Amino acid sequence: MTDPGVLVRRLTHTALRAELRRGIAPWTGLAVVLTLLVPLWSKAPQWQGNWGDTQTQLRAATALLGGPLVAAAACWQGGREYRRRTAELLLSVPRGRLAQATTAAAPIALWAAAGYLLALGVVFAATAPYTGAGGPSLSVVVADLGCLLSIAVVGFVVGRLVRWRLIAPVLAAGLYVLLGAPGYMESDVRFLSPAEQYPLDGSVPVWWFAPVLLAWTGGIAVATLLAYAARRRGLAVVPLAVAVTAGAVIAHTGTGLFRDDPAVRHRVCSAAAPGTPQLCVRAPDAPLLPRMSEALSGMFSRLEGVPGAPVRYVTPEFGPKDGEASLGHVVRGWGITRNELTDPHGYLANTAMTLASRDCPEPRAEVVGKEAARVERTDDAVRSWLADEESLWFPDSRYLARLKDLPDAERRAWLGRYLATRKSCTPAEVPAL
């Protein structure tokens, strides 16, 4: 005689295998893949080439687009028996209510997870050829996957409890608002939302990031399922307490959930030829060094032989020191795409502007004198000459014309005096042109 426990397990496995192959579960996996990949691919220049930006974009799409989709699919699955008017037949099945609910909800959750992992693999494969140092964060992947699974469970229970055909789209819309709204808050409570944008570029989660996020989202899901289907519904208090505790830790920690990534913050410099300035960038941007050197080669040649010319150019976040200057600021997707500068001349002009600009308090319009105006026109002339373009703000600039007309030796000497005062906010110290 077959043991009743073994029979129940066989029935459960048979039912699960059948549910995985039919119904809306497989279509949910396909829908998750398309929902994540289509919008991500349209924004590929903004994330491709940087692990932090890649996971930031994928996380946002997973929570704000994949989450509501999975919730709607699970909710529709949960209401299936009521739509088919077969809910009463469940009472004659030898499995308990919790086992029935778990078996019915599992296909949606598993296919949603498979869809997420497939999209993850495609996105990571698209990023890998263009990255420098660092790598993707497994903790973020685990947290996002746990979020999708938890949403599937909660959505399924809502579908079982609410017998309204439109509850699935309403739940999806409500979840979208619920996940997105905290992003407009300044309080650290916003980190409770799985859709919160984390500072993943140059940062890594603390070691306990994934466990506490799983305890938060998974605790809510398990508590919901036990409260609905367990024989002893009071057991739901345990996972609920775990979720509340984890949520308190998340809200209290806030941005402390992340720390600087030493591998990413490490400075990588180009091997400059004698007489050519050195370029230093963050490790992930190291593949850009040849393109940067090529774009700035014209400016370097114009500064060759100038006394006091910078010997090293660094990205702004490193803070230029004596003998150094700041590189132009560009971001991936808006100036950098797949380790290529989309506008090399614009990058040159941006870098020239950082070299010929002053971090000085903005004077009031009524106190701007001739000397201040002279310095402003002088700075513009130097920037325009270094970038090999006409003045953007002063058409037919006399100052730029004078700089161009100077003999090479005299121009180098004057530029040396000018660069010695480029941090000065005293107009009288800036040499006349």
C-alpha positions as CSV (number, residue, x, y, z in Angstrom):
1,M,0.0,0.0,0.0
2,T,1.3,3.4,-1.0
3,D,2.2,5.8,1.8
4,P,-0.2,8.8,1.7
5,G,2.7,11.2,2.1
6,V,4.5,9.7,-0.9
7,L,1.3,9.9,-2.9
8,V,0.8,13.6,-2.1
9,R,4.4,14.4,-3.1
10,R,3.9,12.5,-6.4
11,L,0.7,14.4,-7.1
12,T,2.4,17.7,-6.3
13,H,5.4,17.0,-8.6
14,T,3.0,15.9,-11.4
15,A,0.9,19.0,-11.0
16,L,3.9,21.3,-10.9
17,R,5.4,19.8,-14.1
18,A,2.0,20.2,-15.9
19,E,1.7,23.8,-14.7
20,L,5.2,24.6,-15.9
21,R,4.3,23.5,-19.5
22,R,0.9,25.1,-19.9
23,G,-1.2,28.1,-19.2
24,I,0.2,31.6,-18.9
25,A,3.4,30.6,-17.0
26,P,5.7,30.1,-20.0
27,W,4.3,33.2,-21.7
28,T,5.1,35.1,-18.5
29,G,8.8,34.2,-18.9
30,L,8.8,35.3,-22.5
31,A,7.0,38.6,-21.6
32,V,9.6,39.3,-18.8
33,V,12.4,38.9,-21.3
34,L,10.9,41.2,-23.8
35,T,9.8,43.7,-21.2
36,L,13.3,44.0,-19.9
37,L,15.3,43.8,-23.1
38,V,13.3,46.1,-25.4
39,P,13.5,49.3,-23.2
40,L,17.1,48.5,-22.2
41,W,18.2,48.0,-25.7
42,S,16.8,51.4,-26.7
43,K,19.0,53.0,-24.0
44,A,22.1,50.9,-24.7
45,P,24.4,53.9,-25.1
46,Q,23.6,54.9,-21.5
47,W,24.7,51.7,-19.9
48,Q,26.7,49.6,-22.3
49,G,30.4,49.6,-21.2
50,N,29.9,50.2,-17.4
51,W,28.8,47.5,-15.0
52,G,27.4,50.0,-12.5
53,D,25.2,51.7,-15.1
54,T,24.2,48.4,-16.6
55,Q,22.9,47.0,-13.3
56,T,21.3,50.4,-12.4
57,Q,19.3,50.3,-15.7
58,L,18.5,46.6,-15.4
59,R,17.3,47.0,-11.8
60,A,15.0,49.9,-12.6
61,A,13.5,47.9,-15.5
62,T,13.1,44.8,-13.4
63,A,11.2,46.5,-10.6
64,L,9.2,49.1,-12.5
65,L,8.3,47.1,-15.6
66,G,8.9,43.4,-14.7
67,G,7.4,43.7,-11.2
68,P,4.0,44.9,-12.3
69,L,3.9,42.4,-15.2
70,V,4.7,39.5,-12.9
71,A,2.2,40.7,-10.3
72,A,-0.5,40.8,-13.0
73,A,0.3,37.4,-14.4
74,A,0.4,35.8,-10.9
75,C,-2.8,37.5,-10.0
76,W,-4.5,36.1,-13.1
77,Q,-3.2,32.7,-12.2
78,G,-4.5,33.0,-8.7
79,G,-8.1,33.7,-9.9
80,R,-8.1,30.9,-12.4
81,E,-10.2,28.4,-10.4
82,Y,-12.8,31.0,-9.7
83,R,-13.1,32.0,-13.4
84,R,-13.4,28.3,-14.3
85,R,-15.8,27.6,-11.4
86,T,-13.6,24.7,-10.2
87,A,-12.7,26.2,-6.8
88,E,-14.9,23.7,-5.0
89,L,-13.0,20.8,-6.6
90,L,-9.9,21.8,-4.7
91,L,-11.5,20.6,-1.5
92,S,-11.4,17.0,-2.7
93,V,-7.7,17.1,-3.5
94,P,-5.6,15.2,-0.9
95,R,-3.0,18.0,-0.8
96,G,-3.3,20.7,1.8
97,R,-4.3,24.3,1.0
98,L,-0.7,25.6,1.4
99,A,0.7,22.9,-0.9
100,Q,-2.0,23.7,-3.5
101,A,-1.3,27.4,-3.4
102,T,2.5,26.9,-3.6
103,T,2.2,24.5,-6.5
104,A,-0.1,26.9,-8.4
105,A,2.0,30.0,-7.7
106,A,5.4,28.3,-8.4
107,P,5.1,28.2,-12.2
108,I,4.7,31.9,-12.6
109,A,7.5,32.6,-10.1
110,L,9.9,30.2,-11.8
111,W,9.2,31.3,-15.3
112,A,9.5,35.0,-14.3
113,A,12.9,34.1,-12.7
114,A,14.0,32.3,-15.9
115,G,13.0,35.3,-18.0
116,Y,14.9,37.7,-15.7
117,L,18.0,35.5,-15.8
118,L,17.9,35.2,-19.6
119,A,17.6,39.0,-19.9
120,L,20.4,39.4,-17.4
121,G,22.7,37.1,-19.4
122,V,22.0,39.1,-22.7
123,V,22.6,42.4,-21.0
124,F,25.8,41.3,-19.3
125,A,27.1,39.8,-22.5
126,A,26.4,43.1,-24.3
127,T,28.4,45.0,-21.6
128,A,31.3,42.7,-21.1
129,P,33.3,43.5,-24.2
130,Y,33.4,47.2,-23.4
131,T,34.2,47.2,-19.7
132,G,37.5,47.9,-17.8
133,A,38.0,47.0,-14.2
134,G,35.3,45.8,-11.8
135,G,32.4,43.5,-12.5
136,P,28.6,43.0,-11.9
137,S,27.3,42.7,-8.3
138,L,26.0,39.3,-7.5
139,S,24.2,40.7,-4.4
140,V,22.1,43.1,-6.6
141,V,21.2,40.2,-8.9
142,V,20.1,38.0,-5.9
143,A,18.1,40.9,-4.5
144,D,16.3,41.6,-7.8
145,L,15.6,38.0,-8.4
146,G,14.1,37.7,-4.9
147,C,12.0,40.7,-5.5
148,L,10.4,39.2,-8.6
149,L,9.7,35.9,-6.8
150,S,8.1,37.7,-3.8
151,I,6.0,39.8,-6.1
152,A,4.7,36.7,-7.8
153,V,3.7,35.1,-4.5
154,V,1.8,38.3,-3.3
155,G,0.2,38.7,-6.7
156,F,-1.1,35.1,-6.7
157,V,-2.6,35.5,-3.2
158,V,-4.4,38.8,-4.3
159,G,-5.8,36.9,-7.3
160,R,-7.1,34.1,-5.0
161,L,-8.7,36.6,-2.6
162,V,-10.2,39.2,-4.9
163,R,-12.8,37.7,-7.4
164,W,-12.8,40.6,-9.9
165,R,-11.7,40.1,-13.4
166,L,-9.9,43.5,-13.6
167,I,-7.9,43.1,-10.5
168,A,-4.8,42.0,-12.4
169,P,-4.3,45.2,-14.4
170,V,-5.4,47.3,-11.4
171,L,-2.8,45.5,-9.2
172,A,-0.1,46.1,-11.8
173,A,-0.9,49.8,-12.0
174,G,-1.0,50.1,-8.2
175,L,2.3,48.3,-7.8
176,Y,4.0,50.6,-10.4
177,V,2.9,53.6,-8.4
178,L,3.9,52.0,-5.1
179,L,7.4,51.1,-6.3
180,G,8.0,54.4,-8.1
181,A,6.7,56.9,-5.6
182,P,9.4,56.5,-3.0
183,G,12.0,57.6,-5.6
184,Y,10.7,61.1,-5.1
185,M,11.3,61.1,-1.4
186,E,14.5,62.4,0.3
187,S,14.1,60.2,3.3
188,D,16.1,56.9,3.5
189,V,12.8,55.2,3.6
190,R,13.0,55.3,-0.2
191,F,15.5,52.4,0.0
192,L,12.7,50.1,1.0
193,S,11.4,50.2,-2.6
194,P,13.0,47.6,-4.9
195,A,12.9,50.2,-7.6
196,E,15.2,52.7,-5.8
197,Q,18.2,53.7,-7.9
198,Y,21.3,52.6,-6.1
199,P,24.7,54.4,-6.7
200,L,26.2,51.4,-8.4
201,D,28.8,53.3,-10.5
202,G,31.9,53.1,-8.4
203,S,30.2,51.5,-5.4
204,V,29.5,48.0,-4.2
205,P,26.8,46.8,-1.7
206,V,27.8,45.8,1.8
207,W,28.2,42.0,2.4
208,W,24.8,41.7,4.1
209,F,22.9,43.6,1.3
210,A,21.4,40.6,-0.3
211,P,20.3,38.8,2.9
212,V,18.6,41.8,4.3
213,L,16.8,42.7,1.0
214,L,15.7,39.1,0.7
215,A,14.4,39.1,4.3
216,W,12.5,42.3,3.5
217,T,10.7,41.3,0.3
218,G,10.7,37.6,1.0
219,G,9.4,38.0,4.5
220,I,6.4,39.9,3.2
221,A,5.7,37.3,0.6
222,V,6.0,34.3,3.0
223,A,3.8,36.1,5.6
224,T,1.1,36.8,2.9
225,L,1.1,33.2,1.7
226,L,1.0,31.7,5.3
227,A,-1.8,34.1,6.3
228,Y,-3.8,32.9,3.3
229,A,-3.1,29.2,3.1
230,A,-1.5,27.9,6.3
231,R,-3.6,25.8,8.8
232,R,-2.0,27.8,11.6
233,R,-2.2,31.3,10.2
234,G,-0.6,32.7,13.3
235,L,2.7,31.5,11.9
236,A,2.6,34.4,9.5
237,V,3.7,36.6,12.3
238,V,7.3,35.1,12.2
239,P,8.2,36.1,8.6
240,L,6.3,39.4,9.1
241,A,8.5,40.2,12.1
242,V,11.6,39.3,10.0
243,A,10.4,41.6,7.2
244,V,9.8,44.5,9.6
245,T,13.2,44.0,11.2
246,A,14.9,43.9,7.8
247,G,13.0,47.0,6.7
248,A,14.0,48.9,9.8
249,V,17.7,48.0,9.1
250,I,17.3,49.2,5.4
251,A,15.6,52.5,6.3
252,H,18.1,53.2,9.1
253,T,21.2,52.4,7.0
254,G,20.1,54.2,3.8
255,T,23.1,55.1,1.6
256,G,25.3,53.2,4.0
257,L,24.2,50.1,2.1
258,F,27.0,50.8,-0.3
259,R,30.7,51.5,0.0
260,D,33.3,52.7,-2.5
261,D,34.7,50.0,-4.8
262,P,38.5,50.2,-4.6
263,A,38.8,48.4,-7.9
264,V,36.7,51.0,-9.6
265,R,38.1,54.1,-7.8
266,H,41.7,53.0,-8.7
267,R,43.4,55.6,-11.0
268,V,44.8,54.3,-14.3
269,C,47.1,56.6,-16.2
270,S,48.3,56.5,-19.8
271,A,51.9,55.7,-20.7
272,A,52.6,59.2,-22.2
273,A,55.5,59.8,-24.5
274,P,58.2,62.3,-23.5
275,G,56.9,65.8,-23.6
276,T,53.3,64.6,-23.8
277,P,51.0,65.1,-20.8
278,Q,49.7,62.0,-19.0
279,L,46.0,61.2,-18.8
280,C,44.6,59.6,-15.6
281,V,41.0,58.2,-15.4
282,R,39.1,55.7,-13.3
283,A,39.9,52.1,-13.9
284,P,36.6,51.3,-15.7
285,D,37.3,54.2,-18.1
286,A,40.8,53.0,-19.0
287,P,39.8,51.7,-22.4
288,L,38.9,55.3,-23.3
289,L,42.5,56.6,-22.8
290,P,43.6,56.1,-26.5
291,R,40.5,58.0,-27.7
292,M,41.0,60.8,-25.2
293,S,44.7,61.2,-26.1
294,E,43.7,61.4,-29.8
295,A,41.0,64.0,-29.2
296,L,43.3,66.2,-27.0
297,S,46.4,65.8,-29.2
298,G,45.8,69.2,-30.9
299,M,45.6,71.0,-27.6
300,F,48.8,69.3,-26.3
301,S,50.7,70.3,-29.4
302,R,49.6,74.0,-28.9
303,L,50.8,73.9,-25.3
304,E,54.1,72.2,-26.1
305,G,57.0,74.3,-24.7
306,V,54.7,76.5,-22.7
307,P,56.1,77.1,-19.2
308,G,53.9,75.7,-16.4
309,A,51.7,73.7,-18.8
310,P,50.0,70.8,-17.0
311,V,52.0,67.6,-17.1
312,R,49.0,65.4,-16.2
313,Y,45.2,65.6,-16.8
314,V,42.9,63.8,-14.4
315,T,39.2,63.1,-14.2
316,P,37.4,65.8,-12.1
317,E,36.6,63.4,-9.2
318,F,40.3,62.9,-8.5
319,G,40.8,66.6,-7.8
320,P,43.7,68.0,-9.8
321,K,46.8,68.9,-7.8
322,D,49.8,71.1,-8.6
323,G,51.0,70.5,-12.1
324,E,47.7,68.8,-13.0
325,A,44.5,69.9,-14.8
326,S,41.0,68.5,-15.1
327,L,39.8,66.5,-18.0
328,G,36.5,67.4,-19.6
329,H,33.4,65.8,-18.0
330,V,31.4,63.4,-20.1
331,V,29.1,60.5,-19.1
332,R,28.3,57.2,-20.9
333,G,25.4,57.6,-23.2
334,W,26.0,61.4,-23.4
335,G,29.5,61.7,-24.9
336,I,30.7,58.1,-24.5
337,T,29.3,55.1,-26.2
338,R,30.9,51.7,-26.2
339,N,34.3,53.2,-25.3
340,E,34.2,55.7,-28.1
341,L,33.9,59.5,-27.8
342,T,30.8,60.5,-29.7
343,D,32.0,64.0,-30.1
344,P,35.9,64.2,-29.9
345,H,36.0,67.9,-30.7
346,G,33.3,68.6,-28.0
347,Y,35.5,66.7,-25.5
348,L,38.5,68.8,-26.6
349,A,36.5,72.0,-26.1
350,N,35.2,70.8,-22.7
351,T,38.7,70.1,-21.5
352,A,40.1,73.4,-22.8
353,M,37.3,75.1,-20.9
354,T,38.4,73.5,-17.6
355,L,41.9,74.7,-18.3
356,A,40.9,78.3,-19.1
357,S,38.2,78.8,-16.5
358,R,38.3,80.2,-12.9
359,D,36.4,79.0,-9.9
360,C,35.6,82.5,-8.6
361,P,32.5,83.9,-7.0
362,E,30.1,85.4,-9.6
363,P,30.3,89.2,-9.2
364,R,27.1,91.3,-9.3
365,A,26.3,92.8,-12.6
366,E,26.6,96.4,-11.2
367,V,30.1,95.9,-9.9
368,V,31.6,94.2,-13.0
369,G,34.4,96.5,-14.2
370,K,36.6,96.7,-17.2
371,E,39.3,94.5,-15.7
372,A,36.8,91.7,-14.9
373,A,35.5,91.9,-18.5
374,R,39.0,91.8,-19.8
375,V,39.8,88.7,-17.9
376,E,36.6,87.0,-19.1
377,R,37.4,87.8,-22.7
378,T,41.0,86.6,-22.2
379,D,39.9,83.3,-20.7
380,D,37.5,82.9,-23.7
381,A,40.3,83.6,-26.1
382,V,42.6,81.0,-24.6
383,R,39.9,78.4,-24.5
384,S,39.0,79.1,-28.2
385,W,42.6,79.0,-29.3
386,L,43.3,75.7,-27.4
387,A,40.2,74.1,-28.9
388,D,41.0,75.5,-32.4
389,E,37.7,77.1,-32.9
390,E,36.1,80.5,-33.0
391,S,34.8,82.2,-29.9
392,L,31.3,81.0,-28.9
393,W,30.4,84.0,-26.8
394,F,32.4,86.9,-28.4
395,P,32.1,86.9,-32.2
396,D,35.1,88.5,-33.9
397,S,37.0,88.5,-30.6
398,R,39.9,90.9,-30.7
399,Y,41.6,89.0,-27.9
400,L,41.5,85.8,-29.9
401,A,42.9,87.5,-32.9
402,R,45.7,89.0,-30.9
403,L,46.6,85.6,-29.5
404,K,46.7,84.1,-32.9
405,D,48.9,86.9,-34.3
406,L,51.6,86.6,-31.6
407,P,54.9,85.0,-32.7
408,D,55.2,81.5,-31.4
409,A,57.9,82.2,-28.8
410,E,56.1,85.3,-27.5
411,R,52.8,83.4,-27.4
412,R,54.4,80.5,-25.4
413,A,55.8,83.0,-22.9
414,W,52.5,84.8,-22.5
415,L,50.6,81.5,-22.1
416,G,53.1,80.6,-19.4
417,R,52.3,83.8,-17.5
418,Y,48.6,83.2,-18.0
419,L,48.6,79.6,-16.8
420,A,50.4,80.7,-13.6
421,T,47.4,82.9,-12.7
422,R,44.6,80.5,-13.9
423,K,43.5,79.9,-10.3
424,S,43.6,83.6,-9.4
425,C,40.4,85.6,-8.9
426,T,42.3,89.0,-8.9
427,P,41.9,90.6,-12.4
428,A,45.0,92.6,-12.0
429,E,47.2,89.5,-11.8
430,V,46.0,88.1,-15.2
431,P,48.5,89.3,-17.9
432,A,47.1,91.6,-20.6
433,L,46.7,90.3,-24.1
